[in-house]
Amino acid sequence: MTALARFLFGRRARLRWIHLILGGALAMPYVLVGSVVVGPVAGDADVFRSLSLQLASFAFGLPLAAVTSLFPLTRPLESGVVRWLCGVAADRLAYGPARTKGEKGRTAAWFTLHLGAGGIIAGMSLAVPPFAAALIALPFVPALRDDRAGLPGVLHHAWALALAPVAGAAMLVALASCAAGCGALLARWAPALLGPSPEDRVAAAEARAADLAVRNRLARELHDSVGHALSAVTLQASAARRLLDIDPEFAREALAAIEDTTRRTVGELDAVLGVLRDGDAPGTAPAPTLAADLDGLLRRTRAGGLRVTATVATDPRALPPLVSREAYRIVQEGLSNALRHGGGQVTVALRVEVLDDQLRITVENPLGEAGGAGGTRAPRPGGGHGLRGIADRARLLGGAAQAGGAGGTWRLHVRLPLRASG
């Protein structure tokens, strides 16, 4: 009983009833236009004295409603009302104007259905409650039994007076049942008639995929930039602390490298956060590239004590900009792995060359007991994101990345095709 009462008189049922009454209100101009046509044809200027002529005017007005539903704002407005009053989830409705024939046809069907059902329920809501109230009060108000009240003569019998309140209450329940049933049906059919088309769903899925790709790229940028900076700064600060009294000049170089590293990282962080905030980052620092920033990266890494031998067998300035940018991040992450897992006690060999129309990046360092990216330290818990990011960058450019240890050496090898980049 509680569920039935909630279905008939609950908040959702009341809101859907309001939605139907709004449909009836929207139907009134079309009914008036229909009455102007139906009255002269039927030879009766006063259409509203005849129920049949009223229904004929209503039937004539609904096709007019279907035609006017082609107005571009119809679907967005109807979708918004359905969302708030009928309780349909927002992602199941389309909020843009109907463009294709199928979308326009479904919108016209919905608008006609809304006005048709709304007109009937609105008419019942105006007529039934006063009559039902009169029936409920009939046994207790003698004036209602006067012939001038216009009630049927059968209601003057004693048995009819006894049943009148029951009949009045039943009429109110029937009205609520009709309104709740129509509201539930409209809410069920709304996604099919006002919902997104297959093209809309494909476009929404593509937009979500593009947004996810941007987010993943920003996550990689933050991981590679900030992660490398923290690893380098940690190693540089440690070396400066150890050699402060023994080699002050080296300590000063390490501190200068820390300052340079943090300044550059703050600029890159501002650029990434600018993309997150505004969709672009006008006026912020450009993304680092292999052509412009490799020397600085090697200098800052060596300032922390890591021994790096670099062989660059190609001119980085001749690389496509996209390859140059991604290659810088790959080299940065390769050196970061060596910093994180090996500290400053290992020698890292970096080689950058172009072979077979591919940029090849190789980073090698001794493999420690931990089996990590080199050195004698164990890999940090939760690692592995850097290598995954390298693989993602290479795959997005049509290349490939391989990493692993063999023969006492940890080796990272990345191939980036030059022809597929612009």
N, C-alpha and C positions, 0 to 999 in steps of 0.2 A: 504493500500500500504506500509506503514511503517513497519508493522509486516511482510509482505511478503518479503520486502527487507532485513529485519534483519534475517529472516529465511534462505534466499539464500546467503547473503553476510556478515552477522554479524560475530562477533568474534568467537562465538561458532561454526558456520558453517565452518569458515576457519580452526579452529583447527580440526574439524572432517574430513575435506578434507585432511589435513595433515596426519591424522590417516589412511585414506584410501590409500594415496600414500605410506605410510610406508608399508602397507600390500602388495601393488603392488611390492615394492622393495624386500620384503621378498619372494614374489612368483617367482622372476626371476631365482634363482638357480634351483628351481623345474621345471620351464619351460625349462631351458637349458638341464636338464637331460631328460625331455620328448622329446625334439627335437632330442637328440642323439638316442632315441629309434624309434621315429616316422619317422625320415628321411630315414633310411635304409629300413624300412618296406614299405614306400610309394615309394621307388625308387628315391627319390629326396634328394640329399645331402644338398641343400640350402633350408631349411625349411622356412626361414624368407622371401622368395619371394612369399609365398602362405599364404593367410589369413586362409584358411581352415586347413592347416597343423599347423599354429601357434595356432589355437584354439584347435586342437587335442593334441598338445604338452602341452597346458595349462590344458586341461582336464586330461591328463595323469599325470601331476605333482601334482594336488590337492590331490589324494589319498596318494602320498608320503608325502605331508605336514601333512596329518592327522596322519600318522604313527610317524613322527618325533615330533609331538606335545605331545607325551607321555613322552618326556624329562621333568624331575621334575620342571625345572625352567620356563616352558612355562606359566603355569597359573599365578605365581607371576608377571612375566614380563608383560604379557598381561593385568592383572588387574591394574598394575601401570600405563600403557599407557592409558588404558580406563578411569581411574580416572582423569588423567590430560588433556587428549585431547578430550574425549567424554563428560565430565561433569557429570559422574555417581558418586553418593554419595559413599564415602569410605565404609560405613557400609553395602552397598548392594553387595560388592565384597569380594571374598575370596583371601587371599594373601599367603596361604600355598600351597605346592605341592599337586596335585591331587593324592589321595591314593586309593579310592574305584573305582570299575569299572564304576559306574555311573558318578563320578567326572571326570574320564579320558575320558569317552565318550562325556560328555558335553564340556570338554576342546578341544577335537579333533574337535567337530562340530564347536566350535567358531573359532578355528584357521583356519580351512578350509574356513569358511564363510568370515573371515577377509581377507584372502589372495585372495579368489575368487572375492569378491566385490572390494577389493583394486586393483587387477590386471586389472579388467575391467575399473574402474574409472581412474586408472593411465594411461592406454592406451588411453582412451578418452582425458585425460588431455594433453597428448603429441601430439595427432593428431588433435584434434578439434581447439584449439586456433590458430595455424598457418593458417589453411584453412579458419577459420572465419575472421581472420585479412586480408587475401588476398581478400575475398569477400567484406569486408567493404572498402578496398582501391581500388578495381577494377575500379570504374568509374573515379577515380582521378589519377590513375597511368597507362598510356597507355602501358607501358612495360609489365604489367601483362596480357594484352590481346594478347600478342604474342603467336603464336602456340607452340613455344618452352617451354612456361610456363607449359604446360601440363594440362590446365584447360579444362573442357568440352566445346564442341563447342557451346552449347546453350547459354553460357554466352556472346557470341559475339553479340547477339540481343540487341536492344535498351531497350526493356522492361526488359530483364534479367539484364542489367547493372543497371537499375533503382531500381530493387528489390534486387540486390546483397547485399547492406549494411544492408537492413532489414533482409535478410536471415542470414547474418553473425552474426548480433546481436542476432537473435533468437537462433542460434546455441550455442552462449556463454551462454545465459540464460538457454537453455536446459541442457547444461553441468553442470551449477551451480545447477539446479534443481535436476539432477541425483545425484550429489555429496551430496547435502543437504539431499535428501530423503534417500540415502543409509546410510549416517552418522546417521540420526535420527533413522533408523531401527536398526542399530547396537547398538546404545546407549540404545534402548528399550529392545533389546534381551540380552544385556550383563549381567544384573543381573540374568537372568534365566540360562545362560550358564556358567558364571564365578562366580556366587554368591555362598554363603555358602550353604552347604548341610544341611538337617535337623539335622544331627549329629553335624555339626559345630555350628548351632544355639543353640542347647542344651548345648554344651560345653561353648559357649560364655555366655549363660544365667547363667550357673553354676558358671562361673568365676566372673560375675558381682555380683551374690548373695554372693559368698564367700568374695569378696571385700567389699560389703556392710555390711556383718556380722562383718568383721574386723573393719571397721570404726565405727559401732555401739558399738562394744566392747571397742574400744579406747575412744569413747565419754563417755561411762559409767565409765571407769577407771578415766578419767579426772574429771568427775563430782563428783564421790565419793571421790577421793583422795583430789583434790584441794578444793572442796566444804566443805568437813569436816574440812580441815586444816584452811580455812578462818573463818569458824564458831567458831572453837576452839580458834584460835588466837584472834579473836575479843572478845570472852568472857574472855579469860585469861588476855588480856590487860586491859579490863574494870575492872576486879576484882583487878588487880595489882594497877591500878590508884586509886581506891576507898580505898584500904587498905595500900597504901604506907606509910602513916604516922602512922596508927594504928597498923599494923602488918607487919613490914618490912620483916620478915622471909617468910611470905606467899607471899609477893610481889616478893621476890627473886625466890621462887619456881615457881611462875607463869611465870616470865621472862625466867627461865630455860626451862620451858615447851614450851614456845613460840619458843625458839631457837631450841629445839629438834624437835618440830612439823614442823617448816619450813625446817630444814635440811632434814628430812625424806621425806617431800613432794617434795623438789627439786630433790632428788634422784629418786623418783617415776616418776616425770615429765620428767626427762631425759630419763628414760626407755621408757616411752610412746612415746616421741618425737623421740627416736632412732628407734622405730618400724615404725613410719611415714616416717622417712628419708630413712632408709636402708632396711626395711623389717624385721630386727631383731635388737637387741640391745646388742651386745657382750660387756662384761665388765661393764654393767650397773647394778644397784641394782636389786635384784630379787623381784618379786611381794610379798607383805606381805601375811602371812598366819595366820590362827587362832592359830596354834600350836606355832609359833615363835613370834608373834607380839601382841597377845591379851592383855598381861599384860601391855605393853607399851602404847597401845591405851587407856586402862582404866586409867592408871596413868596420861597421858596427858589430858584426859577429866576431871578427878577430879581436876587437877591443876587449871582449870578455875573456879572452884566453883560448878560444877554440881555434885550433890550427886548421885552416882551410886552404887547400890548393885548388885553384880554379883555372880551368882551361876553356876558353871561349873560342871555338873554331869557326865562328861566323860573325857577321856584323849584326848586332841586335837591332840597329836602326833600319835594317832592310826587312825586318819581320812585319807582318800585318799587325795593326794595333791590337786586335783582339787576342792574337796569339801571344804578343809581347806582354799584355796585361796578365793573362792566365799563366804564362810561363813564369813570370815574376812570383806569383803566389805559390806556384808549385815549388820553385827553388826555395822560397822563404819557408814553406812548411817542411821541406826536406832538411834544411838546416835546423829548424825548430826541433824536429825529432831527435837530431843528434845532440842538441843542447839539453833537451829534457831527459834523455835516457843515458847520455854519455858524459855530460858535464864538459869541462874544459880539458879533459885528459886524453882526448882522442883526436885523430887527424881525419878530416873529412875531405874527400876528393870529389870535386864538382866538375862535370864536363858538359858543355853546351855546344851542339853542332847540328848541322843540317845535312841529312843523308836521304836520298831517294824522295826528295820533296817533302820531307818531314823534319820537324824540329825534334831533336832527341836530347833529353835531359837525363843525366845519370848522376846520382849521389851515392857515394860509397864510404863506409867507415867500418872499423873493426867491430866484430860481433862479440859482445861480452857474454858473461856467464848467464845473464838473465834471458838471453835470446831476444832482446828487444832491438831497438834501432841503433845499437852500438854502445860501446863503453862498458863500464862495470856496474852501473846502477840498474836496478830493476825498473821496468816500466811502471808508470804511475797507474793506480787504479782508475778505471773509467776511460782509458785511452782508446785510440783507434779511430777517433773522429777525423783526425788529420789525414790519414791515409785514405779514408772513405771520401773526404773532400777532394783529395787529389784525383782519385778515380772518377768522381763525378765531373770535375772540371775537364779531364781528358775525354771522357765519354761525350760530353756536350759538344766538344769540338770535333768529334768523330775519331778520336785517338784512343789510346789505351795506356794503362799504367800497371806495372808489375813491381811487387815489393816482396822481399824475403831474404833469409840468410842462408849462405852456403859457403863452405870452405873457410869459415872464420870471418866472413865479411858480410855485412848487411848492405844490400843493394836496392836502390830505388831507380827504376828505369821508366821513363814516360816518353811516349811518342805523340806528337801533335801534328796533324796534317796541315800544310800551308795552303793548299789549293782550295779548301772548303771554308776558308776564313775571309772576312771582308773588313 
